[in-house]
Amino acid sequence: MDHSGNGAGHNIETALRREVSDWRLWWMRGVVVLAAVVAGLTISGFTWLAERALALFFIGHTWNWWAPLIWTPLCTAAIVWCTRRIAPGAAGSGIPQVMAVLDPAMPPERVGRLVSLRISAAKIALTSWGMLAGLSLGREGPSVQIAAGILLQAKRFMPARATISPHSLLVAGGAAGIAAAFNTPLAGVMFAIEELARRPEQRSSGLIIAAIVMAGVIAVSVHGNGTYFGIIHGVAIDTRLLLPGVMVALSAGAAGGLFSRLLLASLNGTGMDAFSRLRLARPVLFAGVCGMLVAVIGVVSNGATFGSGYASTRTMVDGAAGIPPIYALLKFLATWLTTWSGAPAGIFAPSLAIGAAIGNDIAMLMAHTQVPALIALGMVGFLAAVTQAPLTSFIIVMEMVDGHAMVLSLMACALVATVIARIISPPLYPGLAALQLPRVSSAKA
């Protein structure tokens, strides 16, 4: 017995000595923390830049209603031209790129084509330009690629025998990007597991949490600790909410599955329709056409579909009027066209706006009193259907609206919507990530 006790004491002493005396371990931790701080500051700056760019666009739109009909297509064509010439890896959301470089099939020497400081800088500039153009896009997906590019650079400053792998840094960076963009630390952890790593990684869990904490602290310090869409007070689950809740889950699931399938078919680039041929042969001209259609939709909606959709979602959550009844359909089309154009564009925020509109429309149709609750269910349902990541989706919405009392209903809606979406479409982000591999591998060095 004494020998066993001495052994336990010796193990504790050895572990303590190793933790305190190994300078390499502390150096690696310090480098990761510093990189996470830089990532948090960068995402906060990116958030400010994107919001100011969108505000400038709306100033121009207020000045003259038809200005977007000229400005938006010209900017979209220019954005796609710059993206293709300067940073092809910055096109699209950013999440598929991070997933692609995490794939074992990705050649290590090609990682920099999709995730790097250069790509991160280009993503910030081009996505903000997209906001200035009034395109229907979000900044949360791009934040994943931006933060992953910053965290990946930490490897350069670590000892040669460092135990932290580039894979772990990429996962931590992507998770930190979501946490800082949405101010949702728990969602960052779940996003790392459910979307990026696809499995719980015990060895990098501490790294993920450290990156999320530091990036989140920076974001909160800059923007405050307010919820993204305000507060939705949860309601008890009873028979009054059951029927409209089921309708929201089914509708959001079907719409999200259709959206995912449409994006996969459009971005695959192998279609034989006239638009796909034009996109392949004249990508810049095609981007201009998409920009024109986005501008027309925005003008028809009196500006509601321009930008990320944050303002429209907040308006619905607050119960204010002014959102057109067909907003969900118009935002759906505007977001699809923006993504199809080839411009750097995230879909998280627009997906939340579309889902909120679905919930709001069903609440109005049924004259239901719990409108904010149905809006929250619509947000989680559509996002879960598009991403087919139900855990991440319900945690994001729960944290954004401080809706902890709605955990069970949000979770149920996310699961139902995901099942419906899986019948309609394969998973979106893995499908888009698979498209990145052959393109990067076949690109000229």
Backbone torsions as a table, in degrees:
resi	resn	phi	psi	omega
1	MET	NA	-42.4	-179.3
2	ASP	-63.1	-39.5	-178.2
3	HIS	-64.0	-39.6	178.4
4	SER	-63.6	-41.8	179.5
5	GLY	-64.2	-41.4	179.2
6	ASN	-62.8	-37.4	179.3
7	GLY	-64.5	-42.1	179.2
8	ALA	-63.1	-42.5	179.1
9	GLY	-64.4	-39.2	178.9
10	HIS	-63.9	-38.7	179.2
11	ASN	-64.0	-43.4	178.7
12	ILE	-63.1	-43.7	-179.6
13	GLU	-63.9	-41.4	179.3
14	THR	-65.1	-43.2	179.7
15	ALA	-64.1	-40.7	180.0
16	LEU	-65.3	-42.8	179.3
17	ARG	-62.4	-40.5	-179.7
18	ARG	-65.4	-40.2	-179.8
19	GLU	-65.6	-38.4	-173.4
20	VAL	-85.7	-38.3	-169.6
21	SER	-92.5	-19.4	-176.2
22	ASP	-79.9	100.9	-177.2
23	TRP	-65.5	-29.4	-179.5
24	ARG	-63.5	-39.9	179.6
25	LEU	-62.3	-46.3	-179.5
26	TRP	-69.7	-33.3	177.0
27	TRP	-63.8	-44.1	178.8
28	MET	-62.3	-43.9	179.5
29	ARG	-62.8	-42.5	179.3
30	GLY	-62.9	-39.9	179.3
31	VAL	-64.2	-43.2	-180.0
32	VAL	-64.5	-44.9	179.5
33	VAL	-60.7	-44.5	179.5
34	LEU	-63.3	-42.4	178.5
35	ALA	-63.3	-38.6	178.6
36	ALA	-66.0	-38.3	176.3
37	VAL	-62.4	-44.9	178.1
38	VAL	-61.3	-42.0	179.0
39	ALA	-62.3	-44.0	179.0
40	GLY	-62.2	-43.4	177.2
41	LEU	-63.3	-40.1	-179.2
42	THR	-65.6	-45.1	179.5
43	ILE	-65.2	-37.8	176.7
44	SER	-63.8	-42.2	176.5
45	GLY	-65.8	-39.3	177.0
46	PHE	-62.4	-42.4	177.5
47	THR	-59.4	-47.6	179.2
48	TRP	-60.8	-46.1	-177.9
49	LEU	-63.1	-44.7	-179.0
50	ALA	-64.6	-41.3	-179.7
51	GLU	-67.9	-38.5	177.5
52	ARG	-67.2	-37.2	179.0
53	ALA	-63.3	-43.7	179.0
54	LEU	-66.7	-36.9	177.5
55	ALA	-62.9	-39.6	176.9
56	LEU	-64.1	-38.8	178.0
57	PHE	-60.7	-45.4	-177.8
58	PHE	-68.0	-28.1	173.6
59	ILE	-62.7	-44.4	177.6
60	GLY	-65.3	-39.0	179.1
61	HIS	-66.3	-36.9	177.7
62	THR	-68.1	-36.3	-179.9
63	TRP	-63.9	-40.8	179.4
64	ASN	-152.0	119.9	-172.9
65	TRP	-62.3	-30.1	-176.4
66	TRP	-90.0	-1.8	-178.9
67	ALA	-56.8	-40.8	178.8
68	PRO	-60.4	-25.5	-179.9
69	LEU	-64.7	-22.1	175.8
70	ILE	-102.7	-47.2	-174.0
71	TRP	-65.7	-48.5	-173.5
72	THR	-63.9	-49.2	178.8
73	PRO	-64.5	-37.1	178.3
74	LEU	-63.6	-45.1	179.8
75	CYS	-65.5	-42.1	-178.9
76	THR	-61.2	-45.1	177.8
77	ALA	-61.7	-42.6	179.8
78	ALA	-66.4	-38.9	179.3
79	ILE	-62.7	-46.0	-179.4
80	VAL	-66.6	-38.2	177.0
81	TRP	-61.5	-47.0	179.4
82	CYS	-64.5	-40.0	-179.6
83	THR	-61.8	-47.0	-178.6
84	ARG	-67.4	-33.6	-178.1
85	ARG	-82.6	-38.8	-170.8
86	ILE	-100.9	-46.2	-173.6
87	ALA	-147.6	77.7	179.6
88	PRO	-58.6	-28.9	-179.8
89	GLY	-70.4	-9.3	-179.7
90	ALA	-88.8	-5.7	-178.5
91	ALA	-67.1	149.6	175.1
92	GLY	82.3	-158.3	-172.5
93	SER	-70.7	-49.7	-173.2
94	GLY	113.9	-32.1	177.8
95	ILE	-66.5	-45.0	177.3
96	PRO	-59.8	-33.4	179.2
97	GLN	-65.3	-42.7	179.1
98	VAL	-66.1	-41.1	177.9
99	MET	-63.8	-35.8	-179.6
100	ALA	-66.6	-42.3	-179.2
101	VAL	-72.9	-18.2	174.8
102	LEU	-81.0	-12.1	179.8
103	ASP	-71.1	132.4	178.6
104	PRO	-58.8	-22.2	-179.5
105	ALA	-76.8	-11.6	-179.6
106	MET	-73.7	121.2	177.1
107	PRO	-62.6	130.7	-177.3
108	PRO	-55.4	-34.4	-178.2
109	GLU	-72.2	-10.2	-179.4
110	ARG	-100.5	-3.6	-176.7
111	VAL	-58.3	-39.4	-177.4
112	GLY	-63.6	-14.8	177.7
113	ARG	-75.9	-17.4	-178.3
114	LEU	-118.2	-31.9	-178.7
115	VAL	-136.4	115.3	178.9
116	SER	-168.2	171.1	176.3
117	LEU	-63.4	-37.9	178.6
118	ARG	-63.0	-43.8	178.2
119	ILE	-64.9	-39.8	179.9
120	SER	-61.9	-44.2	179.1
121	ALA	-63.5	-42.7	178.7
122	ALA	-65.0	-37.3	-179.8
123	LYS	-63.8	-42.0	178.8
124	ILE	-61.1	-49.0	-176.1
125	ALA	-67.0	-45.7	-174.6
126	LEU	-73.4	-38.0	177.4
127	THR	-67.5	-40.3	176.6
128	SER	-63.7	-37.3	176.5
129	TRP	-63.5	-38.7	176.0
130	GLY	-61.0	-39.2	174.5
131	MET	-63.3	-42.7	178.5
132	LEU	-62.7	-28.4	178.3
133	ALA	-80.6	-13.5	-179.0
134	GLY	85.6	15.5	179.9
135	LEU	-68.8	154.9	-179.3
136	SER	-87.2	91.7	-175.5
137	LEU	-147.4	164.0	176.7
138	GLY	-117.3	164.4	-179.7
139	ARG	-105.6	-2.6	-174.2
140	GLU	-74.4	-45.1	175.8
141	GLY	-60.6	-48.5	173.7
142	PRO	-56.5	-33.5	178.8
143	SER	-61.6	-32.4	177.6
144	VAL	-62.9	-47.6	-180.0
145	GLN	-67.9	-38.1	179.6
146	ILE	-63.9	-50.3	-178.4
147	ALA	-67.2	-36.6	177.3
148	ALA	-62.8	-39.3	177.8
149	GLY	-64.1	-35.6	179.2
150	ILE	-72.7	-47.0	-179.6
151	LEU	-63.5	-33.4	-179.2
152	LEU	-62.7	-30.2	-179.7
153	GLN	-68.1	-17.1	179.6
154	ALA	-61.7	-26.6	-179.2
155	LYS	-60.7	-29.6	-178.3
156	ARG	-66.3	-25.0	-173.9
157	PHE	-105.0	15.1	179.7
158	MET	-104.7	157.3	177.3
159	PRO	-59.2	157.8	-176.1
160	ALA	-60.1	-32.9	-178.1
161	ARG	-99.7	29.0	-179.1
162	ALA	-62.3	139.5	-178.3
163	THR	-84.8	-10.4	179.0
164	ILE	-84.1	121.9	-175.4
165	SER	-90.6	158.4	173.6
166	PRO	-57.8	-33.8	178.2
167	HIS	-59.1	-46.0	179.8
168	SER	-65.2	-38.9	178.9
169	LEU	-65.7	-38.3	179.0
170	LEU	-66.0	-44.2	178.4
171	VAL	-62.8	-44.8	179.3
172	ALA	-63.2	-41.0	179.3
173	GLY	-64.7	-44.2	178.3
174	GLY	-62.0	-42.0	178.4
175	ALA	-64.9	-41.1	178.7
176	ALA	-64.0	-35.0	178.5
177	GLY	-61.9	-45.4	177.8
178	ILE	-65.2	-44.0	-178.2
179	ALA	-61.4	-43.4	-177.8
180	ALA	-74.7	-35.4	-177.2
181	ALA	-70.1	-41.0	-176.6
182	PHE	-100.2	-9.1	-170.4
183	ASN	57.4	47.6	-177.4
184	THR	-133.0	82.8	-175.9
185	PRO	-62.7	-39.8	179.2
186	LEU	-64.4	-38.2	177.6
187	ALA	-65.0	-32.4	176.3
188	GLY	-62.3	-43.3	177.7
189	VAL	-62.5	-48.1	-178.0
190	MET	-66.4	-35.9	177.7
191	PHE	-62.1	-40.9	178.3
192	ALA	-61.1	-40.2	-177.1
193	ILE	-78.4	-46.1	-170.0
194	GLU	-82.0	-35.9	-175.0
195	GLU	-105.5	-44.5	-173.8
196	LEU	-86.6	-60.6	-177.3
197	ALA	-77.1	-30.4	-177.7
198	ARG	65.9	9.2	175.9
199	ARG	-166.9	151.6	175.3
200	PRO	-65.8	126.6	-179.8
201	GLU	-108.8	104.7	-174.2
202	GLN	-64.7	-38.1	-174.4
203	ARG	-71.9	-25.3	-178.8
204	SER	-107.0	5.1	-177.4
205	SER	-63.0	-41.2	177.8
206	GLY	-64.3	-38.8	177.6
207	LEU	-63.3	-43.7	179.2
208	ILE	-59.9	-48.7	-177.7
209	ILE	-64.7	-40.8	178.7
210	ALA	-61.0	-44.1	179.9
211	ALA	-65.2	-41.7	179.9
212	ILE	-64.1	-44.5	-178.4
213	VAL	-61.6	-47.9	-176.7
214	MET	-67.4	-45.1	178.4
215	ALA	-64.0	-39.8	179.3
216	GLY	-66.2	-41.2	178.3
217	VAL	-61.0	-42.8	178.7
218	ILE	-63.7	-45.5	-179.4
219	ALA	-62.1	-42.7	179.1
220	VAL	-66.2	-38.5	179.7
221	SER	-63.6	-35.8	-177.5
222	VAL	-82.2	-45.0	-171.9
223	HIS	-105.6	-7.1	-176.1
224	GLY	88.7	175.2	-173.8
225	ASN	-105.7	27.8	179.3
226	GLY	-75.9	156.6	176.9
227	THR	-76.5	152.7	-172.0
228	TYR	-64.8	-44.8	-177.8
229	PHE	-117.4	21.3	-178.9
230	GLY	86.7	-160.1	-175.6
231	ILE	-117.9	129.2	173.3
232	ILE	-111.1	117.1	-178.9
233	HIS	-78.0	124.8	-177.1
234	GLY	-67.1	153.2	178.9
235	VAL	-123.1	156.2	178.3
236	ALA	-66.9	143.3	178.7
237	ILE	-79.8	111.6	178.7
238	ASP	-136.7	-176.5	-175.6
239	THR	-65.0	-25.5	-179.7
240	ARG	-67.8	-33.6	-178.7
241	LEU	-91.7	-13.6	-173.6
242	LEU	-64.5	-53.0	-176.8
243	LEU	-63.8	-52.9	178.1
244	PRO	-63.8	-32.7	177.5
245	GLY	-64.1	-41.8	177.0
246	VAL	-64.8	-40.8	178.3
247	MET	-62.2	-41.0	178.1
248	VAL	-64.0	-45.5	-178.7
249	ALA	-61.8	-44.9	-179.4
250	LEU	-67.8	-44.3	-179.2
251	SER	-65.7	-46.4	179.6
252	ALA	-64.7	-39.3	178.5
253	GLY	-63.7	-44.4	179.6
254	ALA	-66.6	-44.1	179.9
255	ALA	-65.7	-41.9	178.7
256	GLY	-66.6	-39.3	176.6
257	GLY	-63.8	-41.0	177.0
258	LEU	-64.4	-41.7	178.5
259	PHE	-61.0	-45.1	179.5
260	SER	-62.6	-45.9	179.9
261	ARG	-63.0	-39.4	179.4
262	LEU	-64.8	-42.4	178.5
263	LEU	-64.3	-44.8	180.0
264	LEU	-61.3	-44.4	180.0
265	ALA	-65.9	-39.6	-177.8
266	SER	-70.3	-45.5	-174.3
267	LEU	-81.0	-12.4	177.7
268	ASN	-63.5	-32.8	173.5
269	GLY	76.3	11.0	-177.3
270	THR	-109.6	6.0	-179.3
271	GLY	-67.5	156.2	-178.7
272	MET	-101.9	5.0	178.6
273	ASP	-74.1	165.8	-175.3
274	ALA	-62.7	-37.5	-178.8
275	PHE	-67.0	-41.5	179.1
276	SER	-66.1	-37.4	177.6
277	ARG	-66.7	-40.0	177.7
278	LEU	-65.3	-40.8	179.0
279	ARG	-61.9	-37.8	-179.5
280	LEU	-74.2	-40.2	-175.3
281	ALA	-85.3	-39.7	-176.2
282	ARG	-132.4	73.1	-173.5
283	PRO	-62.1	-35.3	-178.9
284	VAL	-71.1	-42.7	176.5
285	LEU	-62.9	-42.3	178.4
286	PHE	-60.8	-41.3	178.2
287	ALA	-61.1	-39.2	177.5
288	GLY	-63.8	-39.0	177.1
289	VAL	-63.2	-45.1	177.6
290	CYS	-60.4	-42.6	178.6
291	GLY	-61.9	-38.5	178.0
292	MET	-64.0	-43.8	179.0
293	LEU	-64.3	-39.5	176.3
294	VAL	-62.3	-40.1	179.4
295	ALA	-65.6	-42.0	179.1
296	VAL	-62.2	-44.9	178.3
297	ILE	-61.4	-41.4	179.1
298	GLY	-63.7	-41.3	178.6
299	VAL	-65.9	-42.0	179.2
300	VAL	-61.7	-37.6	-178.9
301	SER	-85.9	9.8	-178.8
302	ASN	60.2	35.4	175.4
303	GLY	89.5	-2.7	-173.3
304	ALA	-67.8	-30.1	-175.3
305	THR	-89.6	-6.3	178.2
306	PHE	-70.6	145.0	174.6
307	GLY	80.5	-159.7	-172.2
308	SER	-75.7	-23.6	-175.4
309	GLY	94.4	2.7	-179.0
310	TYR	-59.7	-46.6	-176.8
311	ALA	-63.5	-41.1	179.9
312	SER	-66.0	-41.2	179.2
313	THR	-64.1	-43.8	179.3
314	ARG	-63.5	-36.4	177.9
315	THR	-62.9	-43.2	179.1
316	MET	-67.4	-42.2	179.3
317	VAL	-61.5	-38.4	-179.3
318	ASP	-77.1	-8.5	178.3
319	GLY	81.7	13.5	-180.0
320	ALA	-81.0	156.4	178.8
321	ALA	-88.3	175.0	175.6
322	GLY	116.6	-9.3	178.5
323	ILE	-90.9	123.6	-178.3
324	PRO	-64.2	149.2	-177.5
325	PRO	-61.1	-27.4	-179.4
326	ILE	-97.7	21.8	-178.2
327	TYR	-57.8	-42.1	-177.8
328	ALA	-57.8	-45.7	179.9
329	LEU	-66.4	-43.8	-178.7
330	LEU	-65.9	-41.5	178.7
331	LYS	-67.2	-37.3	175.6
332	PHE	-56.2	-50.6	-178.0
333	LEU	-67.5	-42.2	-178.2
334	ALA	-64.4	-39.3	179.6
335	THR	-69.9	-41.6	177.0
336	TRP	-60.7	-46.5	-179.1
337	LEU	-65.3	-38.9	177.6
338	THR	-61.3	-45.7	179.9
339	THR	-67.2	-41.7	-179.2
340	TRP	-64.6	-27.1	-178.1
341	SER	-63.0	-23.7	-177.9
342	GLY	96.3	3.9	178.2
343	ALA	-76.8	151.1	173.2
344	PRO	-61.5	118.7	-172.8
345	ALA	-159.4	128.4	173.3
346	GLY	-90.1	161.5	-177.8
347	ILE	-121.6	1.8	-177.9
348	PHE	-62.7	-57.3	-177.4
349	ALA	-63.3	-45.5	174.9
350	PRO	-59.8	-35.8	178.0
351	SER	-64.2	-40.1	176.7
352	LEU	-63.9	-37.9	179.3
353	ALA	-67.4	-42.1	178.3
354	ILE	-63.5	-45.5	179.1
355	GLY	-63.1	-39.5	177.8
356	ALA	-61.8	-40.1	179.5
357	ALA	-66.9	-37.4	177.2
358	ILE	-62.2	-47.2	177.6
359	GLY	-62.4	-39.8	179.9
360	ASN	-66.4	-41.1	-179.6
361	ASP	-64.8	-42.1	179.6
362	ILE	-67.4	-37.0	176.8
363	ALA	-63.2	-42.0	178.6
364	MET	-67.8	-39.7	-179.3
365	LEU	-62.3	-38.0	-176.7
366	MET	-98.9	5.4	-178.9
367	ALA	51.0	43.4	-176.6
368	HIS	-85.0	144.2	-176.9
369	THR	-81.6	-24.2	-177.7
370	GLN	-90.7	60.1	-177.0
371	VAL	-62.8	-48.3	-179.9
372	PRO	-58.7	-37.7	179.7
373	ALA	-64.4	-42.0	179.1
374	LEU	-69.3	-32.1	175.0
375	ILE	-63.3	-44.4	178.2
376	ALA	-62.3	-41.2	177.7
377	LEU	-63.9	-39.2	177.5
378	GLY	-63.6	-40.6	179.4
379	MET	-62.1	-49.1	-177.4
380	VAL	-69.5	-34.7	-178.8
381	GLY	-66.7	-47.7	-178.0
382	PHE	-68.7	-42.5	179.4
383	LEU	-63.3	-42.2	178.4
384	ALA	-64.5	-37.2	179.8
385	ALA	-68.3	-40.1	-179.4
386	VAL	-69.6	-47.2	-176.1
387	THR	-86.1	-20.6	-172.4
388	GLN	52.3	39.7	175.5
389	ALA	-127.5	77.9	-171.6
390	PRO	-63.2	-38.3	-178.4
391	LEU	-65.9	-47.0	177.6
392	THR	-60.0	-42.0	-175.1
393	SER	-65.2	-47.3	-176.6
394	PHE	-71.5	-30.1	177.3
395	ILE	-70.8	-39.9	177.5
396	ILE	-57.9	-51.0	-177.8
397	VAL	-66.4	-41.7	-179.9
398	MET	-59.0	-44.2	-178.9
399	GLU	-73.7	-32.9	-176.4
400	MET	-71.0	-33.5	-177.2
401	VAL	-108.3	7.3	-178.1
402	ASP	54.7	43.5	-175.4
403	GLY	-100.4	49.5	-177.0
404	HIS	-63.4	-27.3	179.1
405	ALA	-71.8	-12.7	-178.6
406	MET	-103.3	17.8	-173.6
407	VAL	-54.2	-49.4	-175.7
408	LEU	-64.5	-44.4	-179.4
409	SER	-68.7	-38.7	176.8
410	LEU	-63.9	-42.0	179.9
411	MET	-64.7	-44.3	-180.0
412	ALA	-62.3	-42.8	179.3
413	CYS	-63.3	-42.3	179.2
414	ALA	-62.0	-41.6	-178.8
415	LEU	-68.0	-44.6	179.4
416	VAL	-62.8	-45.8	-179.5
417	ALA	-63.0	-37.9	179.2
418	THR	-65.5	-41.6	178.5
419	VAL	-61.7	-44.9	178.0
420	ILE	-60.8	-44.5	-177.6
421	ALA	-64.5	-37.2	-179.4
422	ARG	-64.9	-28.0	176.0
423	ILE	-69.8	-33.8	-174.9
424	ILE	-87.7	-38.1	-170.7
425	SER	-145.3	148.3	168.8
426	PRO	-69.7	165.3	-179.5
427	PRO	-57.3	137.7	-174.3
428	LEU	-70.9	-58.2	-172.1
429	TYR	-65.6	-43.2	174.4
430	PRO	-60.4	-36.4	177.4
431	GLY	-64.7	-42.8	177.8
432	LEU	-69.9	-33.8	177.0
433	ALA	-64.9	-38.3	179.1
434	ALA	-63.6	-29.5	177.6
435	LEU	-71.1	-25.6	-177.9
436	GLN	-71.8	-34.9	-173.0
437	LEU	-59.6	-55.2	-179.4
438	PRO	-65.1	-32.8	-179.4
439	ARG	-67.1	-41.7	179.4
440	VAL	-70.3	-41.3	-177.9
441	SER	-66.4	-32.9	-178.0
442	SER	-89.0	-8.2	-178.8
443	ALA	-69.3	151.2	179.3
444	LYS	-71.4	142.3	179.7
445	ALA	-69.5	NA	NA
